[in-house]
Amino acid sequence: MKIMERSLTVALLLLLAAGTVFVSCGKGQGAQDGGGKGLIGVVMPTRSEERWIKDGNAVKEGLEQLGYTVDLQYSDDDIATQTRQIDDMITKGVKILVIASIDGSALSSQLENAAAAKIPVISYDRLLMQSPNVDYYVSFDNYKVGGQMGDILITGLKLDEATAENPVIIELFAGSPDDNNSVGFYDGAMDKLKPYFDKGVLKVPSGQIDRTVIGTLRWDAAEAQKRMENLLSAYYSGDVVLNGILSPYDPISLSCLEACKAVGYGSTPGKPLPVVGGQDCIVASVKSILAGEQYATVLKDTRSLGAATVTLVDTLMQGQTPGNLDTTSYNNGAKIVPSLLLDSVIVTKDNVQKDVIDTGYHTAAELGL
């Protein structure tokens, strides 16, 4: 019996040891040894949003296919977590850092440390601000994306047919004040809408137009819904009907629509759901578009963004100089950051099949078709 007990004990210890090795490797995602062609650090802001999971996976899988080891971390919208993750990656000796920040101005110390360690920094989708230690920026053209948000309202509300005697009524929402992308989105949209404001065919009853007033911290859909509820309560009594909403982000769009539904929009004669655009082409919004509720969204294909980032990383790792970069558009407050800018697509009910399903961005099954 003692021999059997001793054998069982040894077997159990071996199993535990094997399990520990397996868990350790899985938890670090192969990040400890930096094998292959080199260790690349990738930091995404949160895993609670569909798009960032897609982004992280696209970059990680693309780099691994080229033989790189990837340490992919999600910061869950906590700045302290993100700073710690980046510090850890620098200590591990990553060769390049790819960072999608939570607050674009909160990582100056980490960027200084990366520069001191000669680690190139790629700012992913959200521009890192107020630091000379940002080497590249990979994103969509945020000003053009904002212009597309404006175009959605121009088309959906038929603003070219509107008159000052019967103006179109809208409310405005902007993205997070600490995300520099919000500036491009807002400027692009407002430049498209300004002629209609100037002609008096477009009105905002609340008077809330300035970006600092209409911003939504951390892109929080729940906060946007509260603000929409307050706007409807304060400014939309009697015969005043909301016709449209400028929204910078699909979850905000959906939350605003929920607030409108709660007070009879979409179910009361004379109160159709307002025309609402959005951004990111998430599954819930595409379903809403197909159901005739959300009017449109802007698709920024994360696969293209991930592929562009992978190509940039590989180019740098091979000691080559990237070409075809925009060297005039994006000033982060400390320098003009060389940028690789991609194109985006407006998605309405009419082109969901062509630009979303046929391209494989979402499957028909995901959309319930």
Secondary structure by P-SEA (a helix, b strand, c coil): caaaaaaaaaaaaaaaaaaaaaaaaaaacccccccccbbbbbbbcccccaaaaaaaaaaaaaaaaaccccccccccccaaaaaaaaaaaaaacccbbbbbcccccccaaaaaaaaaacbbbbbcccccccccccccccccaaaaaaaaaaaaaaaaaccccccccbbbbbbbbbcccccaaaaaaaaaaaaaaaaaaaacccccccccccccccccccccaaaaaaaaaaaaaccccccccccccccccaaaaaaaaaaaaaacccccccccccccccccccaaaaaaaaaccccbbbbccaaaaaaaaaaaaaaaaacccccccccccccccccccccccbbbbbbcccccccccccccccccccccc
